């Protein structure tokens, strides 16, 4: 069944975005009495649509389902070249990330000004919304404004990890042992294509971030966050 995130609820009626209304009416060409699933304030509802005096999305029943990880995961990702960030946003949402923080690392290639930053941010959040709907999430993932190194401390969690390529030779057992403690919130930091500048790693290490290896193989920048989220998801749900 098609899923959407509502932007508001008035009595028994859910309010969807104009884009979602267009999708229902013109793309899917739904009819009176068709059902959709609407997510609002982390809860999912089976809803009926009709077209009396415009499109109406009306509450039918609440669904007792949660598709979220039991820990919150913040991904801080050094901005890469071209459209790699878009792919990471999409797949991270599918894998259960809670929020995504673009990081203007020293070795990040993109040069952003206010105009193209706002345009990219709008696109990134649209990609996140569509990925959350596709993967039937209860929570809508938000991509925030790109930040600099000192601002990363605003996104610390119970467990704070750096995927550091210089540790690849030591294996990933440390990562598994840290996740085995079942933290309630995790922040992971991944660098851009050129990796971290040593000063960035030193700064983060001095402020409570732990460097971990992702195994013996060298992963591409866009692969590393997806690997970490996959491991976190497995560890979080292994006994479910």
C-alpha positions, 0 to 999 in steps of 0.5 A: 500500500502506498505510504505518505508522511502527513504535514498536519492533522485536523480532527480525522483528516490528514493534510498532505503536501501538494506534491503528494496530493498530485501523486495520488490524483494524477500519477496513481489516479486513485479513486474514492474508497482507495486506501493509503497509509499515512504516517504522522507524529511517528504513528501509522494510520490506514486512511481512506481517500475521496474527492468530494470538494477536493482530495480528502484523506480520512482516518480509518484505523491506527496501525500498531507497527514500528519500523525504527531502530531502537537506537538513534543514529546520526550520520555526519558525512564529509561532502563528496563529489557530484551526486554521491551524497544523494545516494548516501542520503537515500540508502541511509534512510533505508537502513535506519539513520535518524538524521544526516549532517553534511560535513564541510571537511578540509578535503571536501570538493564541493564549494557551496554558497547560500543559493546552491546550498539551499537548493541542494538541501531542499533536494536532499530532504526530498530524497530522504522523504521518498526513501523513508516512505519507500522503506516504511519508516515511522520517522522522517529523516532530516538533512540539516545545513552543512556544518564545519568541524567545530559544529560537529560537537553539537551532534554528539551521542552516547557513542561517537565513532569515526570511520578512520581509514588509517586503522583498516589493517587492525580489523573491525572487532573494536567496532563490534565490541562497542556496539555490543554495549547496546548504546541508545544513541550513536553518532558516526563520522565518515570523511569525503573521498580524500579521507580525513585531515589528521587535524580533524581526527585529532580534534574529534578524538580530543572531544570523545570520538572513538576511531574504529576500523571497518575491516581490512578492505579499503572502502569508498567514501560512499560505502563506509556509512552504509557499511556502518549503518548495516552493522548497527542495524544488525547489532540492534536487531539481532535478537528481535 
